């Protein structure tokens, strides 16, 4: 499917929600942090990617990867079906360890699409994954939140709904994400139902599926079919879900079970080695890239054994550790080099690429959080990342979802989107009329070109304070986190749910109720 054809596909008639897009609202969002009722489309990058490896370096990584796959192999744990399929495909299976002959994984991946569309229930919110597109999605997985009162506590389903609402309202968030926080007040075996329903009910952006058990992935598919229809789900992609490798070089039965469910239904999997270099991969960039590529090749090609043509992403989550304490570190140079190199390897494979986000190890929304997140986000964009998980709200090494940081992060995402547009070389962008009109020794404030462009010329932050010191004092000496906190409260107070067909809503509620009634609560 071509990129344009992918973008032009629509969800079934009568199953689309209503939402603001385009027009004056989108223009306002494009020049500022935006607010409720505005939305930017996914990023179409007009800047070049940054590459750290030349052809010789890439070939060396790929050669070493082939050696790892053939000699060391990858464990497919507790999954007889997977081992059987690999053996039939020509791999050397010894117990649970699969050894891959050179070229087998790459050959299988020839059927995987380089670009696909993930459809949203509001077709105007559908996103392209791959090519020159970048899609920002929120934080994923923290069991804790840092709430609007500054408390660190376990997350609840109400927090989950709040983060879905904020992501829905954020112009520079293109995707509702998945486990934006872990609602520990809901039984483990039932919380996926509430989470998926929340994504559908409180947002009309695309979302991710549950991967914590195969049957929960099946529930996600069933709920998606209530929204989109059975036939549409089987023929199109409406879910993009995270499948983590158990690094080093293991795929466990939980992740494999979810992968098989989604691949069989033509839904996208992000096959992601979860790396803390020095503990779960070698301490060197080249060694980590070799292991990352080996794990991705094994996991991504397995999706094609299940269903040739199923969308799959080359994912990597690579960080480093403190060699003194063993704690994860973020925003450091080495993981950025891994991201850049992995992006190059993904493009050589022809797969969409996922990495990065706004990552930090800081416990609060401070300078450390800002610096580390900025470093990570900058390399994420320049690496040519197509799907960015953890783009907003990440705190404390991924242990906490922060309301305040979420708002500060989406402001930075808006800046990244503006930057990705590149340099305007149109007649207006060249501004020759302005230069001629003003001439030497004058100023541009009152010239025609400035008057025509001042509203959209520069990005306007929704968080930063650029006023005088005296005005800052008069307004209460507020810090950036305090301004972000006020904005989050305002957004949540003014939230309005997107339209959802009442019949679909009733169908979802009925499905959730019946599933919950069919099993006792389990909290582990």
C-alpha positions as CSV (number, residue, x, y, z in Angstrom):
1,X,0.0,0.0,0.0
2,X,1.4,3.5,-0.9
3,X,1.7,6.1,1.8
4,X,-1.0,8.2,0.3
5,X,-3.4,5.3,-0.1
6,X,-2.8,4.4,3.5
7,X,-3.7,7.9,4.6
8,X,-6.8,8.0,2.4
9,X,-8.4,4.8,3.8
10,X,-11.4,5.5,6.1
11,X,-13.1,3.7,8.9
12,X,-16.6,2.3,8.2
13,X,-19.4,4.8,7.7
14,X,-21.5,5.5,10.7
15,X,-18.7,4.4,13.2
16,X,-16.8,7.7,13.2
17,X,-16.7,10.1,16.1
18,X,-16.8,13.8,15.9
19,X,-13.7,15.9,16.7
20,X,-12.1,19.2,16.0
21,X,-9.4,19.2,13.3
22,X,-8.1,21.5,10.7
23,X,-9.2,25.1,10.2
24,X,-8.5,28.0,12.6
25,X,-8.3,25.6,15.6
26,X,-5.5,23.6,14.0
27,X,-3.6,26.8,13.1
28,X,-3.8,28.1,16.6
29,X,-2.5,24.7,17.9
30,X,0.3,24.8,15.4
31,X,1.7,28.1,16.8
32,X,1.2,27.3,20.5
33,X,0.9,24.7,23.1
34,X,-2.8,24.6,22.1
35,X,-5.6,23.6,24.3
36,X,-9.0,21.8,24.4
37,X,-10.6,21.4,21.1
38,X,-7.5,21.7,18.9
39,X,-5.6,18.9,17.2
40,X,-2.5,18.6,15.0
41,X,-2.2,15.7,12.5
42,X,0.7,13.3,13.0
43,X,4.1,14.8,12.0
44,X,5.2,14.6,8.4
45,X,8.9,15.2,8.8
46,X,10.6,17.6,6.4
47,X,14.0,17.4,8.1
48,X,16.7,14.9,7.4
49,X,17.5,12.1,9.8
50,X,20.7,12.0,11.7
51,X,22.9,9.0,11.1
52,X,25.9,7.9,13.2
53,X,27.0,4.8,11.3
54,X,28.4,4.6,7.8
55,X,27.9,1.6,5.5
56,X,30.9,-0.2,6.9
57,X,29.6,0.2,10.5
58,X,26.1,-1.0,9.5
59,X,27.4,-4.0,7.7
60,X,29.6,-4.9,10.7
61,X,26.6,-4.8,13.1
62,X,24.5,-6.9,10.7
63,X,27.3,-9.4,10.3
64,X,27.7,-9.8,14.0
65,X,23.9,-10.1,14.4
66,X,23.8,-13.0,11.9
67,X,26.5,-14.7,14.0
68,X,24.5,-14.2,17.2
69,X,21.3,-15.5,15.7
70,X,23.0,-18.6,14.3
71,X,25.5,-19.5,17.1
72,X,23.8,-18.1,20.2
73,X,20.2,-18.2,19.3
74,X,17.0,-16.8,20.9
75,X,14.9,-18.6,23.5
76,X,11.2,-18.9,22.8
77,X,10.1,-19.9,26.3
78,X,7.1,-22.2,27.0
79,X,5.6,-21.9,23.6
80,X,5.4,-25.2,21.7
81,X,3.6,-23.7,18.8
82,X,6.4,-21.2,18.2
83,X,9.1,-23.8,18.4
84,X,7.1,-26.0,15.9
85,X,6.7,-23.1,13.5
86,X,10.4,-22.2,13.6
87,X,11.4,-25.8,13.0
88,X,9.1,-26.0,10.0
89,X,10.6,-22.7,8.7
90,X,14.1,-24.1,8.7
91,X,15.5,-23.0,12.0
92,X,17.6,-25.3,14.2
93,X,15.5,-25.8,17.4
94,X,17.4,-27.2,20.4
95,X,15.0,-27.3,23.4
96,X,13.6,-23.8,23.7
97,X,16.5,-22.2,21.9
98,X,16.1,-21.3,18.3
99,X,19.1,-21.0,16.0
100,X,18.5,-19.1,12.8
101,X,20.3,-19.8,9.5
102,X,21.7,-16.6,7.9
103,X,19.0,-14.8,6.0
104,X,16.0,-16.6,7.3
105,X,14.6,-13.7,9.4
106,X,15.2,-11.1,6.7
107,X,13.5,-13.3,4.2
108,X,10.4,-13.6,6.3
109,X,10.3,-9.9,6.9
110,X,9.9,-9.2,3.2
111,X,6.1,-9.5,3.6
112,X,5.9,-6.9,6.4
113,X,4.7,-3.5,5.3
114,X,7.0,-0.5,5.6
115,X,4.1,1.9,6.1
116,X,0.6,1.3,7.5
117,X,-2.4,3.2,8.8
118,X,-3.7,2.8,12.3
119,X,-7.3,3.7,12.1
120,X,-9.1,5.7,14.8
121,X,-12.8,5.7,15.4
122,X,-12.7,9.3,14.3
123,X,-11.1,8.8,10.8
124,X,-9.6,12.3,11.0
125,X,-7.4,11.1,13.9
126,X,-6.1,8.1,12.0
127,X,-2.3,8.0,11.9
128,X,0.4,6.8,9.5
129,X,3.1,4.6,11.0
130,X,6.2,4.5,8.9
131,X,7.8,6.6,6.1
132,X,8.3,10.2,7.1
133,X,5.7,10.2,9.8
134,X,6.2,10.6,13.5
135,X,3.4,9.8,16.0
136,X,3.6,10.9,19.6
137,X,1.9,8.7,22.3
138,X,1.8,9.1,26.1
139,X,3.8,7.4,28.9
140,X,3.2,3.7,29.3
141,X,3.2,1.4,32.3
142,X,3.9,3.3,35.5
143,X,2.3,1.9,38.7
144,X,2.5,5.3,40.5
145,X,1.4,8.8,39.7
146,X,2.5,12.1,40.9
147,X,-0.8,13.8,41.2
148,X,-2.1,17.3,41.0
149,X,-1.5,17.8,44.7
150,X,2.1,16.8,44.4
151,X,1.6,13.4,46.1
152,X,3.3,10.2,44.9
153,X,0.8,7.4,45.2
154,X,-0.4,4.3,43.4
155,X,-2.4,5.0,40.3
156,X,-6.2,4.5,40.1
157,X,-8.6,4.0,37.3
158,X,-9.6,7.7,37.7
159,X,-6.0,8.7,37.1
160,X,-6.1,6.5,34.0
161,X,-9.2,8.3,32.7
162,X,-7.6,11.6,33.4
163,X,-4.5,10.9,31.4
164,X,-6.6,9.6,28.5
165,X,-8.6,12.9,28.6
166,X,-5.4,15.0,28.7
167,X,-3.9,13.1,25.8
168,X,-7.2,13.5,23.9
169,X,-7.1,17.2,24.5
170,X,-3.4,17.7,23.7
171,X,-2.8,19.0,20.1
172,X,0.6,17.4,19.8
173,X,-0.4,14.0,21.1
174,X,-1.5,12.0,18.1
175,X,-2.3,8.7,19.8
176,X,-4.1,7.7,23.0
177,X,-1.4,5.2,23.9
178,X,-1.9,2.1,26.1
179,X,-1.3,1.7,29.9
180,X,-0.9,5.4,30.6
181,X,-0.7,4.3,34.2
182,X,-1.5,1.0,36.0
183,X,-4.8,1.3,37.8
184,X,-4.0,-0.8,40.8
185,X,-7.5,-0.3,42.4
186,X,-9.0,-2.6,39.7
187,X,-8.3,-6.4,39.8
188,X,-5.4,-7.4,37.6
189,X,-7.5,-9.8,35.5
190,X,-10.2,-7.2,34.8
191,X,-8.4,-3.9,34.6
192,X,-7.6,-4.3,30.9
193,X,-11.3,-4.1,30.2
194,X,-11.7,-0.7,32.0
195,X,-8.5,0.6,30.3
196,X,-9.6,-0.3,26.8
197,X,-13.1,1.1,27.4
198,X,-11.6,4.3,28.7
199,X,-9.5,4.8,25.6
200,X,-12.6,4.3,23.4
201,X,-15.0,6.3,25.6
202,X,-12.9,9.3,26.5
203,X,-10.9,9.7,23.3
204,X,-11.3,9.2,19.6
205,X,-7.6,8.9,18.9
206,X,-6.0,5.5,18.0
207,X,-5.0,3.3,21.0
208,X,-3.0,0.3,22.0
209,X,-4.1,-3.2,23.1
210,X,-3.6,-5.2,26.2
211,X,-0.6,-7.6,26.1
212,X,-0.5,-9.0,29.7
213,X,-2.2,-12.3,28.6
214,X,-3.3,-13.8,25.3
215,X,-7.0,-13.8,26.5
216,X,-6.7,-10.1,27.3
217,X,-5.4,-9.4,23.8
218,X,-8.5,-11.4,22.5
219,X,-10.7,-9.2,24.7
220,X,-9.1,-6.1,23.1
221,X,-9.8,-7.5,19.6
222,X,-13.4,-8.2,20.6
223,X,-13.9,-4.6,21.9
224,X,-12.3,-3.2,18.7
225,X,-14.8,-5.2,16.6
226,X,-17.7,-3.7,18.5
227,X,-16.4,-0.2,17.5
228,X,-15.2,-0.9,14.0
229,X,-17.0,-4.0,12.9
230,X,-15.6,-7.6,12.5
231,X,-14.7,-7.3,8.8
232,X,-13.0,-4.0,9.1
233,X,-10.7,-5.1,12.0
234,X,-9.7,-8.3,10.1
235,X,-8.7,-6.3,7.0
236,X,-7.3,-3.1,8.6
237,X,-5.1,-2.1,11.5
238,X,-6.9,-0.5,14.4
239,X,-4.4,-1.5,17.2
240,X,-0.7,-1.0,17.6
241,X,0.5,-3.0,20.7
242,X,3.8,-3.4,22.6
243,X,5.6,-6.7,22.6
244,X,8.7,-6.6,24.8
245,X,11.6,-9.0,24.5
246,X,12.8,-10.4,27.8
247,X,16.3,-9.2,27.2
248,X,18.8,-10.7,26.8
249,X,17.6,-12.9,24.0
250,X,14.4,-14.4,25.4
251,X,10.7,-14.1,24.4
252,X,8.4,-15.4,27.1
253,X,5.0,-17.1,26.7
254,X,3.0,-14.0,27.8
255,X,4.5,-11.7,25.1
256,X,4.4,-14.5,22.5
257,X,0.8,-15.2,23.3
258,X,-0.3,-11.6,22.8
259,X,1.9,-11.3,19.7
260,X,0.1,-14.3,18.1
261,X,-3.3,-12.9,18.8
262,X,-2.6,-9.5,17.3
263,X,-0.7,-10.8,14.3
264,X,-3.4,-13.3,13.4
265,X,-6.0,-10.5,13.4
266,X,-3.8,-8.2,11.2
267,X,-3.0,-5.9,14.1
268,X,0.4,-4.3,14.6
269,X,3.1,-5.4,17.1
270,X,6.0,-3.2,18.3
271,X,8.7,-5.8,18.9
272,X,10.9,-4.1,21.4
273,X,14.1,-5.3,23.2
274,X,13.9,-3.7,26.7
275,X,17.5,-2.8,27.3
276,X,19.4,-1.4,30.3
277,X,22.9,-1.6,28.9
278,X,25.4,-3.1,31.2
279,X,22.8,-5.3,32.8
280,X,20.7,-6.6,29.8
281,X,23.1,-5.9,27.0
282,X,26.8,-5.2,26.6
283,X,28.1,-1.9,27.9
284,X,29.1,-0.8,24.4
285,X,26.9,0.9,21.8
286,X,27.9,-1.6,19.0
287,X,27.3,-4.6,21.2
288,X,23.9,-3.3,22.3
289,X,22.9,-2.6,18.7
290,X,23.9,-6.1,17.7
291,X,21.8,-7.7,20.4
292,X,18.9,-5.3,19.7
293,X,18.9,-6.2,16.0
294,X,19.1,-9.9,16.8
295,X,16.1,-9.8,19.1
296,X,14.0,-7.6,16.7
297,X,14.8,-9.9,13.8
298,X,13.7,-13.0,15.7
299,X,10.5,-11.4,17.2
300,X,9.4,-9.4,14.1
301,X,9.9,-12.2,11.7
302,X,7.8,-14.5,14.0
303,X,4.8,-12.2,13.3
304,X,5.2,-13.1,9.6
305,X,5.2,-16.8,10.4
306,X,1.9,-16.2,12.1
307,X,0.4,-14.0,9.4
308,X,2.4,-12.8,6.4
309,X,1.8,-9.1,5.9
310,X,0.8,-8.3,9.5
311,X,2.3,-4.9,10.5
312,X,5.3,-5.0,12.8
313,X,7.6,-2.3,14.1
314,X,11.3,-2.4,14.8
315,X,11.3,-1.2,18.5
316,X,14.0,-0.5,20.9
317,X,14.0,0.9,24.4
318,X,17.6,1.4,25.3
319,X,19.0,3.1,28.3
320,X,22.1,2.8,30.4
321,X,22.7,2.1,34.1
322,X,24.8,3.7,36.8
323,X,27.8,1.4,37.1
324,X,28.0,2.5,40.8
325,X,24.4,1.8,41.9
326,X,22.9,-0.2,39.0
327,X,20.0,2.3,38.7
328,X,18.8,3.2,35.2
329,X,20.0,6.5,33.7
330,X,18.4,8.6,31.0
331,X,19.3,11.4,28.7
332,X,22.9,10.2,28.4
333,X,24.9,10.1,25.1
334,X,25.2,6.3,24.7
335,X,21.4,5.5,24.5
336,X,21.1,8.3,21.9
337,X,23.7,6.7,19.8
338,X,21.8,3.4,20.1
339,X,18.6,5.1,19.0
340,X,20.3,6.7,15.9
341,X,22.0,3.4,14.9
342,X,18.8,1.4,15.5
343,X,16.9,3.9,13.3
344,X,19.3,3.2,10.5
345,X,19.0,-0.5,10.9
346,X,15.2,-0.3,10.9
347,X,15.2,1.7,7.6
348,X,17.5,-0.9,6.0
349,X,15.0,-3.6,7.0
350,X,12.1,-1.5,5.7
351,X,10.3,-1.6,9.0
352,X,8.6,1.3,10.9
353,X,10.7,2.4,13.9
354,X,9.9,3.0,17.5
355,X,12.2,4.4,20.2
356,X,12.7,7.2,22.7
357,X,10.3,9.6,24.3
358,X,10.6,12.2,27.1
359,X,12.6,9.9,29.4
360,X,14.2,10.9,32.7
361,X,15.3,9.5,36.0
362,X,14.3,12.5,38.1
363,X,11.8,12.0,40.9
364,X,10.1,15.4,40.5
365,X,9.5,17.9,37.7
366,X,12.9,19.6,38.0
367,X,15.9,20.7,35.9
368,X,17.2,17.1,35.8
369,X,13.8,15.9,34.4
370,X,13.9,18.7,31.8
371,X,17.4,18.2,30.6
372,X,17.2,14.4,30.4
373,X,13.8,14.5,28.7
374,X,15.0,17.1,26.2
375,X,18.1,15.1,25.3
376,X,16.0,12.0,24.8
377,X,13.3,13.7,22.8
378,X,15.7,15.5,20.5
379,X,17.5,12.3,19.5
380,X,14.1,10.6,19.1
381,X,13.0,13.0,16.5
382,X,16.3,13.2,14.7
383,X,16.6,9.4,14.6
384,X,13.5,9.4,12.3
385,X,11.3,7.6,14.9
386,X,7.9,6.7,13.5
387,X,6.1,5.8,16.8
388,X,7.2,7.5,20.0
389,X,5.9,5.9,23.2
390,X,6.5,7.7,26.5
391,X,6.3,11.1,24.7
392,X,4.7,12.8,27.7
393,X,4.3,12.2,31.4
394,X,7.2,9.9,32.2
395,X,8.9,10.5,35.5
396,X,11.1,8.5,37.9
397,X,12.6,6.1,35.4
398,X,9.1,5.1,34.3
399,X,7.8,4.3,37.7
400,X,5.5,7.3,37.9
401,X,3.1,9.2,35.5
402,X,3.2,12.9,36.3
403,X,0.3,15.3,35.6
404,X,2.6,18.3,35.7
405,X,5.3,16.8,33.6
406,X,2.7,15.6,31.1
407,X,1.7,19.2,30.4
408,X,5.3,20.4,30.2
409,X,6.1,17.5,27.8
410,X,3.3,18.2,25.4
411,X,4.5,21.8,25.2
412,X,7.9,20.4,24.1
413,X,6.2,18.0,21.6
414,X,4.5,21.0,20.0
415,X,7.9,22.6,19.5
416,X,9.3,19.4,18.0
417,X,6.4,19.3,15.6
418,X,7.1,22.8,14.5
419,X,10.8,22.0,14.1
420,X,10.1,18.9,12.0
421,X,8.3,21.1,9.4
422,X,11.8,22.3,8.4
423,X,12.6,25.5,6.5
424,X,9.9,27.3,4.6
425,X,11.4,28.2,1.2
426,X,8.2,29.5,-0.4
427,X,8.0,33.1,-1.5
428,X,6.5,34.0,1.8
429,X,9.3,32.1,3.6
430,X,12.0,33.8,1.7
431,X,10.7,37.2,2.9
432,X,12.4,39.2,0.2
433,X,9.5,41.8,0.2
434,X,10.2,42.4,3.9
435,X,13.9,42.9,3.4
436,X,13.2,45.3,0.5
437,X,10.6,47.3,2.4
438,X,12.6,47.7,5.6
439,X,16.1,48.3,4.2
440,X,19.1,49.2,6.3
441,X,18.9,50.7,9.8
442,X,15.1,50.2,10.4
443,X,13.1,47.4,12.1
444,X,10.7,44.7,10.9
445,X,8.0,45.1,13.6
446,X,5.6,47.2,11.5
447,X,6.4,46.0,8.0
448,X,3.7,44.3,5.9
449,X,5.3,40.9,6.0
450,X,5.5,40.8,9.8
451,X,1.9,42.0,10.1
452,X,0.8,39.2,7.8
453,X,2.7,36.5,9.6
454,X,3.0,37.5,13.3
455,X,0.3,35.1,14.5
456,X,2.0,32.0,13.1
457,X,5.7,33.1,12.8
458,X,6.9,31.6,16.1
459,X,5.9,28.8,18.4
460,X,4.1,30.1,21.5
461,X,4.7,28.0,24.6
462,X,1.7,27.3,26.9
463,X,4.0,26.8,29.9
464,X,7.0,29.1,29.6
465,X,7.0,32.6,31.2
466,X,8.6,35.2,29.0
467,X,7.3,38.3,30.7
468,X,9.4,40.8,32.7
469,X,10.7,40.0,36.2
470,X,8.3,42.5,37.7
471,X,5.2,40.9,36.0
472,X,6.4,37.5,37.0
473,X,6.5,38.7,40.7
474,X,3.1,40.3,40.4
475,X,1.6,37.1,39.1
476,X,2.8,35.0,42.0
477,X,6.4,33.9,41.1
478,X,5.1,30.7,39.6
479,X,7.4,28.0,38.4
480,X,7.0,26.0,35.3
481,X,5.5,23.0,37.2
482,X,3.0,25.3,38.9
483,X,1.9,26.7,35.6
484,X,1.6,23.2,34.2
485,X,-0.4,22.1,37.2
486,X,-2.9,25.0,36.7
487,X,-3.2,24.1,33.0
488,X,-3.9,20.5,33.7
489,X,-6.6,21.4,36.2
490,X,-8.2,23.7,33.7
491,X,-8.1,21.1,30.9
492,X,-9.7,18.5,33.1
493,X,-12.4,20.9,34.3
494,X,-13.2,21.9,30.7
495,X,-13.0,18.4,29.2
496,X,-15.9,17.3,26.9
497,X,-16.0,13.7,25.7
498,X,-15.9,13.0,22.0
499,X,-19.1,11.6,20.4
500,X,-19.5,7.9,20.7
501,X,-22.5,6.1,19.1
502,X,-24.8,5.1,22.0
503,X,-25.3,1.6,20.5
504,X,-21.5,1.1,20.4
505,X,-21.2,2.4,23.9
506,X,-23.9,0.0,25.2
507,X,-22.3,-2.9,23.4
508,X,-18.9,-2.2,25.0
509,X,-20.4,-1.8,28.5
510,X,-22.3,-5.1,28.0
511,X,-19.2,-6.9,26.9
512,X,-17.2,-5.6,29.8
513,X,-19.9,-6.4,32.4
514,X,-20.2,-10.0,31.1
515,X,-16.5,-10.6,31.0
516,X,-16.1,-9.3,34.6
517,X,-19.0,-11.5,35.8
518,X,-17.4,-14.6,34.2
519,X,-14.4,-14.6,36.5
520,X,-13.5,-13.9,40.2
521,X,-11.3,-10.9,41.1
522,X,-7.6,-11.6,41.0
523,X,-5.0,-9.1,42.3
524,X,-1.8,-10.9,41.2
